[in-house]
């Protein structure tokens, strides 16, 4: 994309309404604009980040056998009345009536709908397990939406739902999903620590929240720093072997990690002092096994091995895709702007032409740009160098390829690493090789 032709409305000053860093930087960098309280339009660069995150989430869900579908945002209230949640959910649910006076709602979550769809299609235990997911917009009418997309009313999330024959099979599915989540967050370039969460009346230990460490996090967290050193992408786990899944899960949960609500001082004291870490965290995901709560309340059964009706065990698995955009910024920024991980950055790099109209500068910039015109941002504006550098830092591209008259005479490009600030001078071919490797 050529910056001179892009829709990228950056701001020089911090917006008065933005209270936290991610909200300020998302507005200043032209990724979002508010259209109503807690509701935002995603502008081109913001949408690119949203899609990159969603694609990584999608890939890791597919890798553990989940199947993608797409459910409607509008739901019939009858489904929620069947489960008993329609009156219990609270004012966060946006309830409406259509022209035929039928009760409808804008879905805040999809347990009822997916259970009904499952019941229409699956009739035998032989068709289990099933894991279905979607990446979809949802709406919850927050009484005080705040902090930009961190706590908005409309949000984009991945929600998955599993159906298993029995509890042991449901545990296997839960462990597969745990691995998928750990790999997802590692690929996103962040460390999201899994914390044991309250299971409420369901009981058991199959509920975990995933929190990204950031000073603005709403939850206090305590964890063993050994969790940060794990390479989940390199973890060898046979997804079809129960013993292999158990070894992975036992090893992962052997490290202490808890929010302040679940903190156990006695267990915390057993963690070596040099590995004890405390801080704040932003919740970006939650996985939860809730047994037969919905299959029983909605009377969705399959034929069991003995021919008798069997109510499948269920679990739900959510990732806040739009919230992740803000959480990543909270965890990865400096005084000059955003620092995107390469895997989710809107563009691989920014090409900065320091002297538009100079034949050598223009030629080198065009050659670099031609390597990936859909995935590079070429600052070809007739602006002073300082303004170009400031915008490149604000927008947070992982790399900056800086082309000026002095270097261009020798066929050289200055390459800046946005995260470290390190600068090196490279040949055009070396800069092209760098472009090819980013996100490869």
Backbone torsions as a table, in degrees:
resi	resn	phi	psi	omega
1	UNK	NA	133.8	175.0
2	UNK	-88.1	127.0	-175.1
3	UNK	-63.2	-29.5	-179.6
4	UNK	-66.0	-18.7	-177.9
5	UNK	-115.1	7.9	-172.8
6	UNK	-92.9	158.3	172.8
7	UNK	-97.2	89.2	-173.8
8	UNK	-142.0	78.0	-174.0
9	UNK	-80.8	88.3	179.5
10	UNK	-79.3	159.5	179.0
11	UNK	-123.2	138.7	178.9
12	UNK	-81.4	-34.0	-175.9
13	UNK	-103.5	155.1	176.9
14	UNK	-72.2	128.4	177.8
15	UNK	-64.0	137.0	-176.0
16	UNK	-63.0	-31.0	-174.6
17	UNK	-79.9	-10.1	-175.8
18	UNK	-89.3	121.4	-174.7
19	UNK	-98.4	-24.2	-178.5
20	UNK	-121.2	163.3	-172.1
21	UNK	-57.9	-47.0	-175.5
22	UNK	-62.3	-40.5	179.2
23	UNK	-64.2	-45.3	178.4
24	UNK	-59.3	-48.6	-174.8
25	UNK	-71.7	-34.3	178.0
26	UNK	-66.3	-37.4	176.1
27	UNK	-70.8	-45.2	-178.3
28	UNK	-65.1	-36.2	-178.2
29	UNK	-83.3	1.2	176.0
30	UNK	70.5	32.2	178.5
31	UNK	-89.6	-29.5	-177.9
32	UNK	-141.3	161.8	168.8
33	UNK	-143.9	137.9	-179.1
34	UNK	-76.8	136.1	177.3
35	UNK	-112.4	-21.1	175.5
36	UNK	-162.6	171.5	-177.9
37	UNK	-57.6	118.3	177.5
38	UNK	73.4	12.7	-179.2
39	UNK	-128.3	129.5	-172.6
40	UNK	-129.3	144.0	168.1
41	UNK	-88.1	137.1	177.7
42	UNK	-96.7	115.3	-179.2
43	UNK	-81.3	170.8	-168.8
44	UNK	-50.2	-47.3	-178.1
45	UNK	-69.6	-37.8	177.2
46	UNK	-63.5	-40.2	179.6
47	UNK	-65.5	-35.3	177.9
48	UNK	-62.8	-43.7	178.2
49	UNK	-62.7	-45.3	179.8
50	UNK	-57.0	-43.0	-179.4
51	UNK	-69.4	-38.4	178.9
52	UNK	-63.8	-42.3	177.3
53	UNK	-63.2	-46.8	-178.5
54	UNK	-60.4	-38.1	-178.5
55	UNK	-68.3	-37.0	176.4
56	UNK	-67.6	-43.9	176.6
57	UNK	-57.6	-46.8	-178.5
58	UNK	-60.6	-45.0	-178.0
59	UNK	-61.3	-42.9	-178.6
60	UNK	-73.9	-29.4	173.8
61	UNK	-67.4	-43.9	178.3
62	UNK	-61.2	-35.9	-176.1
63	UNK	-64.8	-24.4	178.4
64	UNK	-102.8	16.4	172.4
65	UNK	90.0	7.2	176.6
66	UNK	-75.0	149.3	-177.8
67	UNK	-115.5	132.3	-176.4
68	UNK	-86.2	138.3	170.2
69	UNK	-138.9	-176.6	177.4
70	UNK	-141.6	119.7	179.6
71	UNK	-99.6	154.5	179.8
72	UNK	-68.9	152.0	177.1
73	UNK	-75.7	-31.5	177.4
74	UNK	-87.7	131.5	-177.6
75	UNK	-126.3	150.7	174.9
76	UNK	-75.9	135.3	177.4
77	UNK	-63.8	-22.1	-178.6
78	UNK	-58.9	-36.8	179.2
79	UNK	-61.0	-43.7	-177.9
80	UNK	-72.9	-28.0	175.7
81	UNK	-70.1	-33.4	176.8
82	UNK	-63.1	-39.1	-178.1
83	UNK	-83.8	-14.0	-179.1
84	UNK	87.3	9.9	-176.2
85	UNK	-98.2	-8.6	-172.5
86	UNK	-60.8	-46.9	-179.3
87	UNK	-82.9	-21.2	-174.4
88	UNK	-87.5	-17.7	-169.7
89	UNK	-65.6	-39.3	178.5
90	UNK	108.5	178.3	-174.0
91	UNK	-72.3	-7.8	176.6
92	UNK	-66.5	-21.9	178.3
93	UNK	-80.1	125.9	178.3
94	UNK	-85.0	106.9	-177.9
95	UNK	-99.3	137.3	179.5
96	UNK	-140.2	168.7	172.4
97	UNK	-124.9	138.2	178.9
98	UNK	-84.1	-176.2	-174.3
99	UNK	-66.9	-15.6	177.8
100	UNK	-96.7	12.6	179.0
101	UNK	63.9	29.3	175.1
102	UNK	-91.1	137.2	179.3
103	UNK	-72.4	126.6	179.1
104	UNK	-130.0	171.1	176.1
105	UNK	-152.8	153.6	173.6
106	UNK	-89.5	115.3	-168.2
107	UNK	-58.2	122.0	171.6
108	UNK	-88.2	-17.9	178.3
109	UNK	-166.6	175.6	-166.8
110	UNK	-134.2	23.0	-179.6
111	UNK	-59.3	-44.8	-178.3
112	UNK	-64.6	-46.0	-176.4
113	UNK	-66.2	-43.2	-178.1
114	UNK	-68.0	-34.1	178.5
115	UNK	-66.1	-40.2	177.7
116	UNK	-65.7	-44.0	178.8
117	UNK	-62.0	-42.7	177.2
118	UNK	-58.9	-46.5	-177.5
119	UNK	-63.5	-30.9	178.1
120	UNK	-69.3	-27.8	-170.0
121	UNK	-108.5	-35.1	-172.2
122	UNK	-103.2	124.4	-174.5
123	UNK	-119.2	-16.2	-174.7
124	UNK	-128.5	149.0	176.6
125	UNK	-60.3	-23.7	-179.3
126	UNK	-66.0	-17.3	-180.0
127	UNK	-90.6	2.7	178.5
128	UNK	-95.0	153.2	2.1
129	UNK	-83.1	163.3	172.3
130	UNK	-132.0	132.9	173.4
131	UNK	-128.4	118.5	-175.4
132	UNK	-121.9	140.3	-179.6
133	UNK	-143.3	162.8	174.4
134	UNK	-144.1	162.2	170.3
135	UNK	-123.2	111.9	-163.3
136	UNK	-150.6	154.8	174.2
137	UNK	-76.6	140.9	177.4
138	UNK	-133.2	166.8	-177.5
139	UNK	-138.9	128.4	171.5
140	UNK	-132.6	125.5	-172.1
141	UNK	-81.1	74.1	179.5
142	UNK	-56.6	138.1	-179.5
143	UNK	-69.8	-33.0	178.5
144	UNK	-135.6	77.4	176.4
145	UNK	-61.8	139.0	-177.1
146	UNK	-158.5	170.0	176.0
147	UNK	63.2	35.4	176.7
148	UNK	65.5	-133.2	-177.8
149	UNK	-79.8	-2.8	178.2
150	UNK	-65.4	-39.6	177.8
151	UNK	-140.5	66.2	177.7
152	UNK	-92.6	176.2	177.5
153	UNK	-87.6	-38.1	175.7
154	UNK	-104.0	133.7	-176.2
155	UNK	-149.5	159.7	-175.7
156	UNK	-110.4	124.8	-177.7
157	UNK	-146.0	159.4	170.8
158	UNK	-98.9	124.5	173.9
159	UNK	-127.2	128.0	179.9
160	UNK	-119.6	153.2	-177.5
161	UNK	-139.5	132.1	-178.4
162	UNK	-112.9	149.1	177.2
163	UNK	-130.7	119.5	-176.2
164	UNK	-129.0	159.1	-176.7
165	UNK	-66.1	-42.7	-175.8
166	UNK	-150.9	-178.8	-175.0
167	UNK	-64.8	-41.0	-179.0
168	UNK	-61.7	-40.9	177.7
169	UNK	-67.2	-36.7	177.7
170	UNK	-64.8	-35.9	176.6
171	UNK	-64.0	-41.8	177.0
172	UNK	-58.4	-46.5	-179.8
173	UNK	-62.2	-43.0	179.4
174	UNK	-58.8	-42.7	-178.6
175	UNK	-69.1	-37.4	174.7
176	UNK	-61.4	-42.7	-179.1
177	UNK	-67.9	-35.9	175.8
178	UNK	-58.2	-46.5	178.8
179	UNK	-63.1	-42.1	178.9
180	UNK	-59.4	-40.2	-179.5
181	UNK	-67.5	-45.2	179.8
182	UNK	-61.1	-40.1	178.6
183	UNK	-70.0	-37.6	178.5
184	UNK	-59.1	-51.7	-176.4
185	UNK	-66.6	-34.9	176.6
186	UNK	-64.0	-41.6	178.2
187	UNK	-66.8	-28.2	177.9
188	UNK	-74.9	-8.3	177.6
189	UNK	85.6	19.4	178.6
190	UNK	-130.6	159.3	173.6
191	UNK	-105.0	109.4	175.7
192	UNK	-103.9	113.3	-174.9
193	UNK	-82.8	125.7	176.9
194	UNK	-76.6	124.6	-178.6
195	UNK	-118.2	132.2	177.3
196	UNK	-61.9	131.5	-175.6
197	UNK	-114.9	162.4	179.3
198	UNK	-67.6	131.0	179.2
199	UNK	-94.9	-0.5	178.4
200	UNK	63.2	-145.1	-175.9
201	UNK	-70.0	-14.4	-180.0
202	UNK	-67.3	-37.9	-179.7
203	UNK	79.1	-177.2	-179.7
204	UNK	82.7	-171.2	-176.8
205	UNK	-120.6	14.4	-176.4
206	UNK	-94.0	67.5	173.2
207	UNK	-155.3	120.4	179.3
208	UNK	-135.8	139.5	171.4
209	UNK	-104.0	149.5	178.1
210	UNK	-114.8	122.9	-174.8
211	UNK	-122.4	131.3	173.2
212	UNK	-88.7	131.9	-177.7
213	UNK	-72.9	126.7	178.2
214	UNK	-162.2	142.7	-178.1
215	UNK	-58.7	-26.1	-177.5
216	UNK	-89.5	7.2	-179.1
217	UNK	-61.4	147.8	-178.3
218	UNK	-81.5	-19.3	-176.2
219	UNK	-112.8	139.6	169.5
220	UNK	-77.6	140.9	-176.9
221	UNK	-130.6	147.3	175.9
222	UNK	-130.3	128.0	-178.4
223	UNK	-156.0	159.2	176.9
224	UNK	-81.3	124.5	-176.5
225	UNK	-63.2	-15.9	177.0
226	UNK	-60.7	-24.5	177.7
227	UNK	-62.4	-32.0	-177.9
228	UNK	-73.2	-16.6	-176.3
229	UNK	-94.4	-1.9	-176.5
230	UNK	-77.7	139.3	175.9
231	UNK	-104.6	92.3	-176.0
232	UNK	-72.8	-26.5	177.4
233	UNK	-68.7	-29.1	179.1
234	UNK	-92.5	-1.5	-179.4
235	UNK	-67.9	124.7	-179.7
236	UNK	-89.9	108.2	-178.9
237	UNK	-133.0	127.9	174.1
238	UNK	-84.8	107.9	-174.7
239	UNK	-65.0	-18.1	-178.0
240	UNK	-101.4	5.4	-178.0
241	UNK	-115.9	118.3	-176.4
242	UNK	-61.0	-39.9	-179.3
243	UNK	-65.5	-39.0	178.9
244	UNK	-66.3	-41.9	177.3
245	UNK	-63.9	-38.8	-179.9
246	UNK	-66.2	-41.0	179.1
247	UNK	-61.2	-44.9	178.7
248	UNK	-60.0	-49.1	-174.4
249	UNK	-67.4	-40.3	179.0
250	UNK	-63.6	-41.8	178.5
251	UNK	-64.9	-43.4	-178.5
252	UNK	-65.0	-43.5	-176.4
253	UNK	-81.0	-3.0	177.2
254	UNK	-73.5	-18.5	177.6
255	UNK	-86.3	133.5	-178.8
256	UNK	-69.7	134.5	174.8
257	UNK	-160.3	124.3	-178.7
258	UNK	-157.8	147.6	170.7
259	UNK	-77.7	169.9	-179.5
260	UNK	-60.7	-28.9	-179.9
261	UNK	-68.7	-29.8	-176.4
262	UNK	-109.2	8.1	-173.2
263	UNK	-63.6	134.0	179.5
264	UNK	-118.2	104.3	-174.6
265	UNK	-59.8	-37.4	-178.5
266	UNK	-66.8	-43.9	178.4
267	UNK	-68.2	-36.2	179.9
268	UNK	-63.0	-36.7	-178.3
269	UNK	-65.3	-20.4	179.8
270	UNK	-81.5	-13.1	178.0
271	UNK	-77.0	129.8	178.4
272	UNK	-52.0	136.3	-174.0
273	UNK	-55.1	-37.6	-178.1
274	UNK	-69.7	-12.9	179.8
275	UNK	-107.8	1.1	179.6
276	UNK	-77.5	127.4	178.1
277	UNK	-127.3	137.2	176.4
278	UNK	-128.7	148.4	178.8
279	UNK	-178.5	-154.1	177.7
280	UNK	-121.0	152.3	-178.5
281	UNK	-140.0	150.7	177.2
282	UNK	-107.7	120.9	179.6
283	UNK	-72.0	126.4	179.7
284	UNK	-124.1	-3.9	179.2
285	UNK	-161.7	156.7	179.3
286	UNK	-152.3	130.3	173.6
287	UNK	-120.1	143.7	-168.3
288	UNK	-157.1	129.7	172.0
289	UNK	-97.4	124.4	179.9
290	UNK	-121.6	23.2	170.7
291	UNK	60.3	-130.8	-174.3
292	UNK	-103.5	19.6	-174.4
293	UNK	-51.8	-47.2	-175.1
294	UNK	-90.7	-36.2	179.1
295	UNK	-64.4	-36.6	178.9
296	UNK	-75.7	-44.6	-176.6
297	UNK	-67.2	-28.5	179.3
298	UNK	-100.5	2.9	178.7
299	UNK	55.5	53.8	176.5
300	UNK	-108.9	105.9	-177.4
301	UNK	-126.1	159.1	172.6
302	UNK	-118.8	166.4	176.9
303	UNK	-77.5	122.6	-177.7
304	UNK	-82.4	179.1	-178.8
305	UNK	-56.5	-30.1	-179.7
306	UNK	-96.6	8.2	-179.9
307	UNK	87.0	-10.4	179.9
308	UNK	-79.8	154.0	178.0
309	UNK	-61.2	138.4	-179.3
310	UNK	-130.6	127.7	179.2
311	UNK	-92.3	115.2	-178.0
312	UNK	-64.2	152.0	173.3
313	UNK	-82.0	139.9	-177.3
314	UNK	-123.1	158.4	171.1
315	UNK	-145.1	158.1	175.4
316	UNK	-127.4	150.9	-171.0
317	UNK	-144.8	107.9	-174.6
318	UNK	-114.8	145.5	170.8
319	UNK	-133.3	127.1	178.2
320	UNK	-82.8	94.9	-174.9
321	UNK	-66.0	-49.1	-179.7
322	UNK	-69.3	-35.4	176.9
323	UNK	-64.6	-33.6	179.1
324	UNK	-60.0	-35.3	179.4
325	UNK	-57.2	-48.6	179.8
326	UNK	-68.2	-41.3	-177.8
327	UNK	-63.8	-39.5	177.5
328	UNK	-61.5	-42.5	179.0
329	UNK	-64.8	-42.3	178.7
330	UNK	-58.3	-34.9	-177.9
331	UNK	-89.3	-12.5	-171.7
332	UNK	-144.4	85.4	177.9
333	UNK	-159.2	168.9	170.5
334	UNK	-139.2	-169.1	-176.2
335	UNK	-65.2	-19.3	-176.4
336	UNK	-93.4	-16.0	179.9
337	UNK	151.7	-159.0	-177.7
338	UNK	-75.7	149.9	169.9
339	UNK	-126.3	93.4	-176.1
340	UNK	-75.5	137.8	164.3
341	UNK	-61.6	144.7	-174.3
342	UNK	-58.0	-31.9	-174.8
343	UNK	-69.0	-22.4	-175.8
344	UNK	-120.3	-5.3	-177.2
345	UNK	-56.0	144.3	179.9
346	UNK	-61.1	-34.2	177.0
347	UNK	-134.5	152.1	178.9
348	UNK	-63.4	-40.7	-176.5
349	UNK	-160.1	162.0	172.4
350	UNK	-106.0	132.3	173.0
351	UNK	-98.1	122.6	-175.9
352	UNK	-114.3	110.6	178.1
353	UNK	-89.8	110.8	-175.7
354	UNK	-80.1	-12.5	179.3
355	UNK	-147.1	80.9	176.3
356	UNK	-56.8	137.8	-180.0
357	UNK	97.3	-18.6	173.7
358	UNK	-75.1	124.2	-171.6
359	UNK	-58.6	-43.4	-177.3
360	UNK	-71.0	-41.9	177.6
361	UNK	-61.9	-46.6	-179.0
362	UNK	-61.1	-41.5	-176.8
363	UNK	-66.0	-43.6	180.0
364	UNK	-66.1	-43.2	179.1
365	UNK	-60.9	-42.6	179.8
366	UNK	-65.1	-37.0	179.0
367	UNK	-66.2	-43.1	177.2
368	UNK	-62.9	-45.2	-177.1
369	UNK	-62.6	-37.5	-178.4
370	UNK	-64.8	-18.4	-179.1
371	UNK	-67.3	-31.1	-179.3
372	UNK	-161.3	68.4	-174.0
373	UNK	-62.8	-23.3	179.2
374	UNK	-85.7	-9.0	-173.7
375	UNK	-131.0	16.7	175.1
376	UNK	-127.8	146.7	176.0
377	UNK	-107.7	112.1	-177.2
378	UNK	-97.3	110.6	178.4
379	UNK	-82.5	90.2	-178.0
380	UNK	-102.2	16.2	-177.3
381	UNK	-71.9	154.0	175.1
382	UNK	-86.0	62.6	-179.0
383	UNK	-114.9	160.5	175.4
384	UNK	-68.9	156.7	-175.1
385	UNK	-59.6	-39.8	-178.1
386	UNK	-59.4	-40.3	179.6
387	UNK	-66.8	-37.0	179.5
388	UNK	-68.3	-42.5	178.4
389	UNK	-63.8	-42.3	-178.9
390	UNK	-62.9	-43.4	179.6
391	UNK	-67.2	-38.6	179.6
392	UNK	-63.4	-41.4	177.5
393	UNK	-66.9	-42.3	-179.9
394	UNK	-60.4	-45.4	-175.8
395	UNK	-73.2	-23.7	167.9
396	UNK	83.4	19.9	176.8
397	UNK	-55.5	141.4	-177.9
398	UNK	-59.1	-32.6	-178.1
399	UNK	-133.5	152.4	172.3
400	UNK	-124.2	128.6	178.0
401	UNK	-107.2	105.4	-169.4
402	UNK	-103.9	123.4	-176.3
403	UNK	-119.7	114.0	178.0
404	UNK	-122.2	165.5	-175.8
405	UNK	-58.6	-40.2	-176.1
406	UNK	-65.0	-47.0	179.2
407	UNK	-71.8	-35.3	-177.0
408	UNK	-60.8	-32.1	179.4
409	UNK	-60.7	-31.2	179.6
410	UNK	-100.3	9.2	-179.4
411	UNK	69.5	33.9	-175.7
412	UNK	-114.2	151.2	178.7
413	UNK	-125.9	134.1	173.7
414	UNK	-86.4	127.2	-176.9
415	UNK	-111.8	123.7	-179.9
416	UNK	-114.9	129.9	173.7
417	UNK	-85.6	116.8	-174.8
418	UNK	-63.1	-36.4	-175.3
419	UNK	-72.4	-44.7	-174.9
420	UNK	-96.2	-20.0	-175.6
421	UNK	80.6	-2.1	-178.5
422	UNK	-65.7	138.0	178.8
423	UNK	-121.6	137.1	173.8
424	UNK	-135.0	156.0	176.3
425	UNK	-103.8	126.8	-174.6
426	UNK	-128.3	158.4	171.2
427	UNK	-70.9	163.9	177.9
428	UNK	-60.2	-40.6	-179.5
429	UNK	-63.8	-39.3	178.6
430	UNK	-66.4	-38.5	176.9
431	UNK	-65.2	-38.6	177.3
432	UNK	-64.6	-38.6	177.8
433	UNK	-64.3	-37.4	177.3
434	UNK	-62.8	-45.6	178.7
435	UNK	-56.8	-41.2	-177.7
436	UNK	-66.0	-30.7	-175.9
437	UNK	-81.9	-27.2	-176.1
438	UNK	-63.4	125.9	-178.7
439	UNK	66.7	5.9	-179.7
440	UNK	-68.2	NA	NA
